[in-house]
Amino acid sequence: MFTETVRELEKDNLISRKVFPVVPPKVEYALTKRGQSLETILRSLDQWGLNDEQKQQD
């Protein structure tokens, strides 16, 4: 599941993947500029969810 998700994100140019030729295998992921451009949107969505959750509890 994780592998499928990161491969899709990489395919959509939202993350980059760097593989290191070491044992055990090492892979690093980073947001691309395109991925970083989603930060404001995702933070707003997160805040909406927190606010909605609080409303549901009241």
N, CA and C atoms as a LAMMPS dump frame, in Angstrom:
ITEM: TIMESTEP
0
ITEM: NUMBER OF ATOMS
174
ITEM: BOX BOUNDS ff ff ff
-5.0000000000000000e+02 5.0000000000000000e+02
-5.0000000000000000e+02 5.0000000000000000e+02
-5.0000000000000000e+02 5.0000000000000000e+02
ITEM: ATOMS id mol type element x y z
1 1 1 N 0.828 -1.188 0
2 1 2 C 0 0 0
3 1 3 C 0.88 1.262 0
4 2 1 N 1.845 1.323 0.922
5 2 2 C 2.743 2.482 0.975
6 2 3 C 3.491 2.649 -0.345
7 3 1 N 4.02 1.541 -0.842
8 3 2 C 4.797 1.594 -2.084
9 3 3 C 3.942 2.1 -3.24
10 4 1 N 2.716 1.604 -3.34
11 4 2 C 1.818 2.058 -4.399
12 4 3 C 1.544 3.555 -4.287
13 5 1 N 1.328 4.015 -3.061
14 5 2 C 1.025 5.428 -2.839
15 5 3 C 2.192 6.322 -3.234
16 6 1 N 3.397 5.991 -2.774
17 6 2 C 4.54 6.854 -3.109
18 6 3 C 4.885 6.78 -4.592
19 7 1 N 4.66 5.643 -5.222
20 7 2 C 4.907 5.551 -6.663
21 7 3 C 3.943 6.455 -7.434
22 8 1 N 2.687 6.503 -6.995
23 8 2 C 1.71 7.384 -7.633
24 8 3 C 2.087 8.854 -7.422
25 9 1 N 2.501 9.195 -6.208
26 9 2 C 2.921 10.572 -5.927
27 9 3 C 4.137 10.953 -6.759
28 10 1 N 5.043 10.001 -6.927
29 10 2 C 6.233 10.242 -7.756
30 10 3 C 5.824 10.399 -9.225
31 11 1 N 4.924 9.56 -9.692
32 11 2 C 4.441 9.639 -11.068
33 11 3 C 3.768 10.982 -11.342
34 12 1 N 3.078 11.507 -10.337
35 12 2 C 2.396 12.802 -10.466
36 12 3 C 3.321 13.989 -10.205
37 13 1 N 4.6 13.703 -10.007
38 13 2 C 5.623 14.726 -9.776
39 13 3 C 5.344 15.548 -8.507
40 14 1 N 4.802 14.881 -7.481
41 14 2 C 4.576 15.555 -6.2
42 14 3 C 5.699 15.27 -5.215
43 15 1 N 6.382 14.136 -5.41
44 15 2 C 7.548 13.809 -4.594
45 15 3 C 8.672 13.327 -5.501
46 16 1 N 9.883 13.427 -4.978
47 16 2 C 11.037 12.864 -5.687
48 16 3 C 11.594 11.739 -4.834
49 17 1 N 12.229 10.804 -5.469
50 17 2 C 12.757 9.609 -4.795
51 17 3 C 14.239 9.485 -5.105
52 18 1 N 15.043 9.338 -4.066
53 18 2 C 16.478 9.17 -4.24
54 18 3 C 16.882 7.845 -3.605
55 19 1 N 17.486 6.975 -4.413
56 19 2 C 17.901 5.66 -3.957
57 19 3 C 19.409 5.673 -3.723
58 20 1 N 19.83 5.159 -2.572
59 20 2 C 21.248 5.085 -2.237
60 20 3 C 21.717 3.644 -2.401
61 21 1 N 22.864 3.447 -3.052
62 21 2 C 23.366 2.089 -3.29
63 21 3 C 24.086 1.528 -2.056
64 22 1 N 23.315 1.264 -1.014
65 22 2 C 23.884 0.735 0.223
66 22 3 C 23.072 -0.47 0.683
67 23 1 N 23.677 -1.233 1.594
68 23 2 C 22.985 -2.359 2.216
69 23 3 C 22.925 -2.087 3.699
70 24 1 N 21.771 -2.104 4.326
71 24 2 C 20.462 -2.341 3.723
72 24 3 C 20.049 -1.17 2.829
73 25 1 N 19.087 -1.411 1.955
74 25 2 C 18.655 -0.358 1.024
75 25 3 C 18.196 0.902 1.752
76 26 1 N 18.513 2.035 1.157
77 26 2 C 18.096 3.318 1.72
78 26 3 C 17.456 4.142 0.611
79 27 1 N 16.282 4.702 0.909
80 27 2 C 15.557 5.544 -0.047
81 27 3 C 15.092 6.78 0.699
82 28 1 N 15.255 7.944 0.07
83 28 2 C 14.752 9.19 0.647
84 28 3 C 13.72 9.788 -0.299
85 29 1 N 12.667 10.33 0.302
86 29 2 C 11.617 11.002 -0.461
87 29 3 C 11.586 12.465 -0.062
88 30 1 N 11.289 13.321 -1.02
89 30 2 C 11.185 14.754 -0.745
90 30 3 C 10.08 15.338 -1.623
91 31 1 N 9.46 16.389 -1.117
92 31 2 C 8.457 17.087 -1.919
93 31 3 C 9.134 17.84 -3.06
94 32 1 N 8.531 17.784 -4.213
95 32 2 C 8.994 18.602 -5.338
96 32 3 C 8.377 19.993 -5.176
97 33 1 N 8.755 20.905 -6.039
98 33 2 C 8.13 22.234 -6.002
99 33 3 C 6.63 22.121 -6.239
100 34 1 N 6.245 21.213 -7.116
101 34 2 C 4.812 21 -7.361
102 34 3 C 4.125 20.496 -6.095
103 35 1 N 4.756 19.574 -5.392
104 35 2 C 4.201 19.07 -4.142
105 35 3 C 4.131 20.152 -3.078
106 36 1 N 5.163 20.972 -3.002
107 36 2 C 5.189 22.066 -2.028
108 36 3 C 4.081 23.069 -2.295
109 37 1 N 3.694 23.196 -3.557
110 37 2 C 2.644 24.164 -3.89
111 37 3 C 1.29 23.768 -3.288
112 38 1 N 1.148 22.539 -2.843
113 38 2 C -0.098 22.071 -2.228
114 38 3 C -0.156 22.335 -0.723
115 39 1 N 0.933 22.813 -0.136
116 39 2 C 0.992 22.958 1.316
117 39 3 C -0.139 23.822 1.872
118 40 1 N -0.37 24.985 1.31
119 40 2 C -1.416 25.88 1.816
120 40 3 C -2.788 25.221 1.731
121 41 1 N -3.043 24.564 0.623
122 41 2 C -4.329 23.887 0.434
123 41 3 C -4.505 22.78 1.476
124 42 1 N -3.468 21.965 1.668
125 42 2 C -3.572 20.852 2.612
126 42 3 C -3.682 21.328 4.054
127 43 1 N -2.973 22.401 4.391
128 43 2 C -3.093 22.947 5.752
129 43 3 C -4.496 23.497 5.991
130 44 1 N -5.079 24.133 4.984
131 44 2 C -6.449 24.636 5.1
132 44 3 C -7.436 23.487 5.276
133 45 1 N -7.239 22.432 4.524
134 45 2 C -8.105 21.26 4.631
135 45 3 C -7.979 20.625 6.017
136 46 1 N -6.764 20.558 6.532
137 46 2 C -6.532 20.03 7.878
138 46 3 C -7.254 20.874 8.917
139 47 1 N -7.152 22.182 8.789
140 47 2 C -7.821 23.08 9.742
141 47 3 C -9.333 22.932 9.66
142 48 1 N -9.851 22.797 8.45
143 48 2 C -11.288 22.579 8.284
144 48 3 C -11.714 21.311 9.018
145 49 1 N -10.933 20.247 8.865
146 49 2 C -11.25 18.987 9.526
147 49 3 C -11.245 19.112 11.039
148 50 1 N -10.261 19.817 11.577
149 50 2 C -10.201 20.025 13.026
150 50 3 C -11.398 20.827 13.513
151 51 1 N -11.748 21.876 12.775
152 51 2 C -12.905 22.697 13.14
153 51 3 C -14.202 21.892 13.066
154 52 1 N -14.337 21.1 12.018
155 52 2 C -15.55 20.307 11.848
156 52 3 C -15.669 19.251 12.947
157 53 1 N -14.564 18.65 13.288
158 53 2 C -14.557 17.653 14.361
159 53 3 C -15.013 18.277 15.677
160 54 1 N -14.528 19.485 15.961
161 54 2 C -14.912 20.184 17.186
162 54 3 C -16.407 20.49 17.168
163 55 1 N -16.934 20.923 16.019
164 55 2 C -18.365 21.216 15.905
165 55 3 C -19.206 19.973 16.161
166 56 1 N -18.719 18.821 15.682
167 56 2 C -19.445 17.566 15.848
168 56 3 C -19.509 17.15 17.322
169 57 1 N -18.488 17.546 18.095
170 57 2 C -18.429 17.18 19.5
171 57 3 C -19.266 18.111 20.369
172 58 1 N -19.552 19.305 19.877
173 58 2 C -20.326 20.289 20.657
174 58 3 C -21.8 19.975 20.655
